[in-house]
Amino acid sequence: MSAQDIFETISSQYFQLTNSEKKVADYVLAHRMDAQYMSISELAEECAVADATISRFCRRLGLGGYNTFKLELAKASMAAHSARRAGMEEGGRDGFEAMCRERMQESTAALEQTVKRLDPEALKRAADLLLQAGRVLCMGQGSSMVLAEEAWTLLSSISPKFALVPDSHQQMAALALMEEGDAALYFSYSGSTREIQDALEVAHARKGKVILITRFPKSPGGLKADVVLQCGSNEGPLQAGSVPARVAQLFVLDLLYTELFQRAPEQAVECRERIAEAIARRHV
């Protein structure tokens, strides 16, 4: 299937679809840009069908599965996006300013979506778990590992209990040595990787707690985590690790940090003062 004809394929096969599959086709054709950003559960919910119907719909189109379907949607929308980008690049200063506005709007939209989606009670529960934990492991995979490092850098400035575990094998070892009540702060935009599912199994076997920062609360990881902090930003399959998605997750981290700081301001300030004094020795 070419990158340009996914919607034509849907239209040409429309009358061969079952009634349930037509619901999916109708939604996708009416929301061409939105569908590529949705999980299979989200699309099924919007169409009022079962997840299995979505899978059958994808196979009906000759695709291997839902992820391949999302990839085709992303490819189909890429041509129009590339054309707009080319126009910006040829527009001199006006094109540059248009590009800046577009990027700024994407990041702003990611923040606004996060404010709408993030449950304030979930944020409080996450802060409770982190305060009660004897040790907190900051983890992620791929580009999410960078966010885990940001979390450790920020949160370790107000408490020494936070630890960064960058390697996937080391993560499993650290989780296996968790004490009851310890916690893991895990970053996963999709919440659907094999690694997050394995981590949850090991953490729960050790009676540890997992706080997951993700876009998809109904993902396998989201359904099993003790607390889910949902970020905004729509990221398509061709945009893995996009800046707006990172901005949204960093915003959630900032809110969590603020909540923790407000719970124990004296301890937080003391830690930051001690760090500032130590680092001041390095300045000449």
JONORSUL-V169745 format. One record per backbone hydrogen bond with DSSP energy under -1.0 kcal/mol. CO is the residue of the C=O (numbers start at 0). NH is the residue of the N-H. If there is no record, write none. Layout:
CO|NH  CO|NH
//
This chain:
4|8  5|9  6|10  7|11  8|12  12|15  13|16  17|21  18|22  19|23  20|24  21|25  22|26  23|27  24|28  25|29  26|30  30|34  33|36  34|37  38|42  39|43  40|44  41|45  42|46  43|48  49|53  50|54  51|55  52|56  53|57  54|58  55|59  56|60  57|62  58|61  64|68  65|69  66|70  67|71  68|72  69|73  70|74  71|75  72|76  76|80  77|81  78|82  79|83  80|84  81|85  82|86  83|87  84|88  85|89  87|90  90|94  91|95  92|96  93|97  94|98  95|99  96|100  97|101  98|102  99|103  100|104  101|105  102|106  103|107  104|108  105|109  106|110  107|111  108|112  109|113  110|114  111|115  112|116  113|117  118|122  119|123  120|124  121|125  122|126  123|127  124|128  125|129  126|130  127|131  128|132  134|182  135|162  136|184  137|164  138|186  140|143  141|144  143|147  144|148  145|149  146|150  147|151  148|152  149|153  150|154  151|155  153|156  154|157  160|135  162|137  166|170  167|171  168|172  169|173  170|174  171|175  174|177  178|181  181|208  182|136  183|210  184|138  185|212  188|214  190|220  192|196  193|197  194|198  195|199  196|200  197|201  198|202  199|203  200|204  201|205  202|207  203|206  206|180  208|183  209|225  209|226  210|185  211|228  212|187  213|230  215|218  218|222  220|224  226|211  228|213  235|238  238|241  241|245  242|246  243|247  244|248  245|249  246|250  247|251  248|252  249|253  250|254  251|255  252|256  253|257  254|258  255|259  256|260  257|261  258|262  259|263  263|267  264|268  265|269  266|270  267|271  268|272  269|273  270|274  271|275  272|276  273|277  274|278  275|279  278|281  279|282
//
